[in-house]
Amino acid sequence: MQCCDASRKRPIRGAPSLPRRLVAVKRLESLEAWKVARRLAVSAYRLTLEPPLSRHLALADQIRRAAPSVPANIAEGYGLGTRPQFIRCLRIALGSAAELRTHLELVQELELSPGRPTRDALMQCDRVIGLIVGLIRSLVGRG
């Protein structure tokens, strides 16, 4: 989705008023933070399907709720199309990513999932957090 005519630097009628830097992001699928968050959601959700974590219903449920919330909030903010709404949704996504990281740390400490998949999910989580923080800083700094 293009919100500005690149040759004239003016908004296109009916397009969301995304920041100019995001004009290059014509589709949500090309936004790196969303792509990495989506992969994280899949990885984290898969962890909850295997024992012994699958038998810890409350913790598995918390992970299943927090994990897809991260890319979903990025997508929602992107779709709303204004800088303040996008920033607000990115902050919510950041909170969900921090929550998910805490749950994954518990999984690791309690040895409820094989070490490598949990470590990989934690590294993905750190990357997502960094990407979201960078995106927020970029958007806030331009406001």
N, C-alpha and C positions, 0 to 999 in steps of 0.2 A: 504494500500500500504506500503510495507516494503522497506526501502531504504538501509538498512544495514543488513548484516548477523550477527546476535547477537553473534554467537559463534566466529566469526573471526574479528568483528569490522571493516569490510571493506565494502565499498559501493557495492551494487549489480549492475551489469551492466544494464544500461538502466533506473535505478530508479533515481528519483529526489534527489538532494543533500540537503535534509532537515537536520537541526541540529539534533544531536544525541538524544537530549531530546525529540524531536518530533517523533523519530523512533517509540516510543510506541504508537503514534497516527497513527494507520494504515489506518484510514478512517476519512475523514473530519467530519463525523457525531459523532465521539467520542471526538471532540475538544469542550470543555466546552464553550469557548467564542463564537463559532459559534452557538451552540445550544441555548444559552441564547439570542443571537442577533436575531436569527430566531424567537423565541417566542416573543421577543420585536417587531419585524416587524409586526407580525400578530396582536398583541394587539394594536399597534399604528394605523395600517391600519383600523382595526375595528372601532376605535374611529371616524374616518373620515366618516364613513358610516351613522352615526346617527345624526339627527338634535340636536342642532342648528349648530354644527360644519360642517355638510355636506353642509350647505348653504353658508358657508364662503369658497368659491371655492379656492382662492389663498392660504390661510393657509392650507386647507385640501390637496391641491395639493403638497405643500412643504413637508408636513408630509408623503404623499404617495411616494414621491421621496426619501426622506432621510431615511425612515425606512428600506426599503429593501436593500438600499445601504450598510448598515452596515454588514449584513451577506454575502452579495455578494462580498464585498471587502475582507473579511476574506477568503472566499472560493477561490477567485482569487489568493490571495497571497499564500495560501496553495498549490493550483494547479500549480503555477509557479515553485515551488520546490527549490528555492534557498533562503538562509537566507536574503540577501539584498532585494530581491523582496518581500519576505514575510513581512519584516519589513516595507517596503514602503507601501504596501497595508494595513497593520495593522494601519499605521498612517493615511491613508485616511479613513479607517473605523472609527478610533477614531474621526476624524473631522466630519464625518457624524453623529456619535452618539452625539457629542456635539451640532451639528446643530439641531438634532431631539429633544434633551433635551430642547433647547431654544424654539422651537415651542410648545412643550408640556407645558412648563411654561406659555407661552402666552395663550394657551387653558385654563389652570387652572385659570389664573388671569382674563381672560375675561369671565369665567364661560360658556364656549362653549361646555362642555361635563360634564356628571355626575362626581362628585368628586372622588369616589372610583376608577373607571377605569383609570382616568387620574393619580391619585396618584400611582396606581399600575404600570402604564407604566413608570412614572418617577423613581420609585424604580428599575424597570427592567433596565432602561437606566443607572442609576448609577452603577448597578452591571455589565452591559456590559462594561462601561467605565473602571471600575476597573479591569476587566478581561483582557481587551485589553492592558491597561497600564502595568499590570503585565507580560503579554506575551511579549510585546515589551522590557521591562527591562530584562527579562530572555534572550531574543535573542541578545540584544545589549551587555549585560554583558558577553556573551560567544564569542563575535566576536573578 
